[in-house]
């Protein structure tokens, strides 16, 4: 910021030392978030596999399975598409 002919100093990212407690908190929260995302992915894949198995091998109606898992038919349709893509990429 300029005031008259003087330039006011400003902090650059490489000139500032982060407080150790803040650094620890940020790192801890980052790890917690990444772990939650990994757990969400694992749970989503398990739910999709069980839902597709119920519809395909179990003979259950898509709407009923969707209602039981708390999603809609579209969620099951997208799970089927994702499963097909994963199967295709693993067979290559």
C-alpha positions, 0 to 999 in steps of 0.5 A: 500500500502506498502512502505518498512516496513511501511503499508500505511493507507487506508480508510475502508467503515465504517471509512469514513463519506460521505458528506451530499450533496453527500448523499442527491444527491445519495438518491434523484437519487435513489428515482428518478430512482425507481420511473421511473422504477415503472412508466415504469412497469405501462406504459408497462403493460397498453400498453401490455393490450391495444395491446392484447385487440386490437388483441384479442377482437378488431380483429386487425392484430398483425403486424398492432398493433405492428407497431402502438405501435412502437414494433414488433410482438415478443413484443406482443408475449412476452406480451401475455406470460407474461399476461398468466403467471400472470393470472395463478399465480393469479388464484392459 
